[in-house]
Amino acid sequence: MRQTRLALAFGFLMGVAVLGCSLDSPKYTGPAGILASCGVPACYLDLFMSCMPEGTCVEQDTATCGASACPTPLTSSPTAETISGCYSNGVKMLEEFDLSNYPPDMTMTMTFKKGSTVCFSETSTYSNGVSSSTVKNGAGTTVATVVGDTTARTSTITCTGGSLVVVSLDCLSPDGGTSSGSSSSCTQGTCVF
């Protein structure tokens, strides 16, 4: 269930590290280079480059069912989930899911920081195949909005004061959005955001 939520709301950002788009931009490397080759604009890429998670990671998941922690093994659907990831290069990522109306609706906020400094955050709502996101820099200023449409297989990214750019999800996620990538190499443990 977690991979499905990530693929729907956020698959294109973290999942691209393993994808096969060619790299056209020498300014952006690694996952950001792949995003650049797929047409993602600089206002978004510059934030990602400032806080790119790399290296080994430890992931900590916390799910709540109503007002308390979910039972183990899980016998009901979580109403909220928090996932923190700590990477060996000092980047930390926090994903907070509001699942109280899932399905079909959910809200997710992701925050990235390096050391104690927030690099950027993205708050997304997802409903009936469409996600709407607001991307803010570390100072809390909106730098872009993103509208993802899983039916049309596109993300429309608009930089503040700029033109909209339509990006194909087939470039960003040729497997159909079934992999998230954010925890594929993480080990479970303690990660304090």
N, C-alpha and C positions, 0 to 999 in steps of 0.2 A: 504494500500500500504506500510506503514512503517513497519508493522509486516512482510510482505513478504520480504522486503529488508533485514531486520535484520536476518530473518531465513536463507536466502540464504548466506549472507556474514559473519554472526557472531552468528547465533543461538546457536551454541554449547557452547560458553563461558558464556553468561549470562543466557541462558535459562535453564541450568542444575540445578538451585537451587531448582526446584520443581520436578525433575525427580526421578525415582525409582531404579537407580543402587545401589547395595549394597556397603557399605563402607568397604574397605579392609585395608586402610592405616591409622594408628593412627596419623601419622605426619600431615596429611591434614584433615581438618574438614570442615563441611558445604559444599558449592558448590565445593571447591577445592577437598574435599574428594570424592565427586561424580565423578569429573573429573578423579581423581587418580584411582578409581575403574574401570573406563572405559579404562584405559591404557594411559592417557595423561602423557607425561614425565615430570620429575622434573624441567627441565629448564623453562618450561612454567608455571607449578604449583607454583613455588617459586615466580615468578613475581605476579601472581594472589593473592597469600596469603599475599603479602606485601601491597596490596591495595584492599582488598575485600570490596565491597560496602555492608553495612548492615544498618538495621534500616529503619526509614521512609525516604522518599525522595521527593524532589520537582524537577519537570522537566520543562524545558523551551524549546520550539520548535520555530525555525525560518525557514521559507521556502522562497526561492526567485524564481521568474519566470523571467528568463532573467536577466536584470540589476536592477530590483526593487523587492520589496516585493510582494508576491503573493496576489491576491485579496481574500477577505473573503465575501461570500463563495468561495471556490476554483473553478475556471472556466477553468484552464489550468494546465497541469502537471508541478510541480516544476522542475527547473534545478539544484537546490542545496538545501540542508537542513542541518541545524545544530541543534543538540539536546544536551542539557547539563542537567546532573543530579547531584543534590547535596544531599548526604546521611547524616543522623544524626551522623554517626561515623566519619565524617570529610573527607570521600572519595568523590571525584568529578570525573565525567566521561563526556567526550566530544566526540560526534560522529559527524563527518563531511562527508556528502555525496555529491559527484559530480554525478548528475543525467542527465547531458546534453546529454548523449548518451543512456539513459535508456528508454525502453528496446532496446537491450539486455545487454548493458554493463553499469557498474557503478564502482565507486571507493569510498572507505570509509576509513577514518582514525579515530581510537578511541584512546583517550589518557586518562589515569587514573592518578590521583594524590591524595595525602593525605596531607592536609594543602596546602603548597605552593610547595611541592616536587613532581616532576613527578616520578611515579613508573614504568610505562611502556607505550608503544604505539604499536598499530598494524595497519598497512596500508594494505588494501585488494583491489584487483581488482576482479570483477566478470564478466564472459562472458560465455554465452551458457552452464550453468550448472557447471562451474568450477570456483572456487575462489582460488586466490593465495595471500598469506599474508606474510608479513615480521614483525616479532615481535622484538621490541627493548627495552632494559632496560632504566632506567631513564637517563643514560649518553649518550644514543643514539647509543649504540653498539648492533648490531644484535645478538640475542640469539637463534632465531629459525625461520624456515620458515614453513608455513602450506599450503597444497594444499587440498582443499575440492572438492569432486566430488559428486554432488547431485544424479546423475544417479547410480553410484556405491554405494552410501550411506556410503562414507568413508572420513576421513580426514587423510592425511599423514603429520605427524609432524616430522621435522628434527631439532634437537638441533645442534647449531654450534659446529663442531668437533665431533658430535655423529652420531649414526645410525638412520635411519628413523623408525618411529613407525606408524603403520596404526591403526586408531581408527574407530570403527563402529559408524556411526551416529545413528543407531538404539538404541545403548546404551545411547548416548548423547541426543537424541531427539526421544523417542519412539512414539510421536504423529505425526511423519512425517515431523517435522520442521515447524509446523504451529504456534508455540508460541515463542515469543522472550524472554519474562520474564523481559526485562530491564525496562519496564515502567508499568508493571502490577499493582504495588502498589504505584506508584508515583502520586502525585497531581500536577496539572498544576500551575505554578507560576514563580517567578523570581529565576534564578540560574545562578550566574556569575562564570564561570570557571576561 
